Amino acid sequence: MAVIKLLVVDDHPVFRRGVHDVLSLEEGLEVVAEAASGEAALEVMRRLRPDVALVDVNLPDLNGHDVVRRARQEGLPTRIVLLTAYDDEAQQRQALAEGAAAYCSKEVPPAWLAEVIRHVAAGRYVVEKQVMDAAARAAWLDAQRAMLPLSPREMEVLQLLAQGMSNKGIARKLGISEQTVKNHVTAILRKLQLEDRTQAAVYALQHGWVRMA
C-alpha cells in the first residue's frame, strides 16, 4: 500500500506537533511537512505535492477556506481536510462547495482522523461521520442548500464583516465592487432576519464562523 503523504497546517506549534506525533504512529501515513500559515501551506503544496493537507480553518493570513479556493484555482492536486474548533452546518457546506474534501472537528479521536485521511486520499469526501463519493457529495450539497440560506460568497462577506472590515475593505479582499458587497450585506441581513451589521457580526461569532483576534 502506498504511503499517504501529509501536510499539517496550523498556527499553533503545539497542535501541529501533536497531530504530527499521533499520525506518525499510523501505518501508511507520513507527515512530510508542517506550515503555520495559509501562504506557507500553498508553497508546500506547490513544491512537495502532498496527498492530503490538514488545514486549520482559522489561520493568521489566509483562512482555511481561502487556502481551499487558492489550491483549486491553481489546480494543485493535494486534497484538503479543514480542521475546526466548531461544528457548524453552514461551514461544512461552504467547505465542500469550495472544494475541500472533508470538514472535521479538532476534537475527533486520532483513529477517526486517520480514517478520514485514508478516505480522502482514496477520493472520497467526509463530513462528520458521513463518507461520500462524488455523487453523494453533490446530493448532500443540494440538500444543504435547501436548508441553509447563505451562499458561499455571502458566507465570505459575513466572515469579513464580522472581523470588522468595511464594505470597501471587503470589496478589495474579494476582488468585487463595493456595490456588490452592499448587495450581499443586504441579502445576508434579509436571509438571517437581522437588523444591522452589528447583529450580523454577533451571529457569525455565535456560530463559530469567525474568532476574536
Secondary structure, DSSP 4 states (H G I P E B T S, - for coil): -PPEEEEEE-S-HHHHHHHHHHHHTSTTEEEEEEESSHHHHHHHHHHH--SEEEEES--SSS-HHHHHHHHHHTT---EEEEEESS--HHHHHHHHHHT-SEEEETTS-HHHHHHHHHHHHTT-EEETTEEE-HHHHHHHHHHHHHH----HHHHHHHHHHHTT--HHHHHHHHTS-HHHHHHHHHHHHHHHT-SSHHHHHHHHHHTTSS---
